[in-house]
Amino acid sequence: MTIASILGAIVIGAVIGAIGRLLLPGRQAIGWVLTVVVGIVAALIGTAIAQSLGVATTDGIDWIELVMQVVLAAIGVGLVAGLRRSRV
């Protein structure tokens, strides 16, 4: 792994996590670092699911893969926020 790929994963994770968080109603009690971590995990899992379903990789934006990643990020942010809320 290069520094560029790590930085790219962080940026993509931040964007995916932020979009997923925006889709949820109300306020989520998690910080931006945890949102980025959830976004990175959602991006990785969404890519794996898309590849296993045979979604073709294109030169442009892979919309189906992106939708999967954002939906997984929204689910992840909701789960993490719920878990953090139940601990307090």
C-alpha positions in Angstrom: 0.0 0.0 0.0 1.3 3.4 -0.9 0.6 6.7 0.9 -1.5 7.8 -2.0 -3.8 4.8 -1.7 -4.2 5.2 2.1 -5.0 8.9 1.6 -7.4 8.0 -1.1 -9.2 5.5 1.1 -9.5 8.1 3.8 -10.9 10.7 1.5 -13.3 8.2 -0.1 -14.3 6.9 3.3 -15.0 10.5 4.5 -17.2 11.2 1.5 -19.1 7.9 1.7 -19.5 8.2 5.5 -20.7 11.8 5.2 -23.3 11.0 2.5 -24.5 8.0 4.5 -24.8 10.1 7.6 -26.7 12.8 5.7 -29.3 10.2 4.7 -30.2 9.4 8.3 -32.8 11.5 9.9 -32.0 13.3 13.2 -28.7 13.7 14.9 -26.1 11.0 15.2 -24.0 11.0 18.3 -20.7 10.0 16.6 -17.7 12.1 15.7 -16.2 12.7 12.3 -13.4 10.2 12.8 -15.8 7.4 13.5 -17.9 8.5 10.5 -14.7 8.2 8.3 -14.0 4.8 9.7 -17.5 3.6 9.0 -17.3 5.1 5.5 -14.0 3.3 4.8 -15.4 0.0 6.0 -18.6 0.5 4.0 -16.6 1.4 0.8 -14.6 -1.8 1.2 -17.6 -4.0 1.8 -19.6 -2.3 -0.9 -16.9 -2.9 -3.4 -16.6 -6.6 -2.4 -20.3 -7.1 -2.7 -20.5 -5.3 -6.1 -17.6 -7.5 -7.4 -19.2 -10.7 -6.2 -22.5 -9.7 -7.9 -20.6 -9.1 -11.1 -21.0 -5.4 -11.4 -18.6 -4.3 -14.1 -15.8 -1.9 -13.2 -15.8 1.0 -15.6 -13.4 4.0 -16.2 -16.0 6.4 -14.9 -18.2 6.3 -11.8 -19.6 3.0 -10.9 -23.0 4.1 -9.7 -24.3 0.8 -8.6 -21.2 0.2 -6.4 -21.5 3.8 -5.1 -25.1 3.3 -4.1 -24.2 0.1 -2.3 -21.4 1.8 -0.4 -23.6 4.8 0.7 -26.4 2.5 1.8 -23.9 0.4 3.8 -22.5 3.6 5.3 -25.9 4.8 6.4 -26.6 1.4 8.0 -23.2 1.5 9.7 -23.6 5.0 11.0 -27.0 4.1 12.3 -25.7 1.0 14.1 -22.7 2.8 15.6 -24.8 5.7 16.7 -27.3 3.3 18.3 -24.6 1.4 20.1 -23.0 4.5 21.4 -26.4 5.8 22.6 -27.2 2.6 24.4 -23.9 2.8 26.3 -24.5 6.3 27.7 
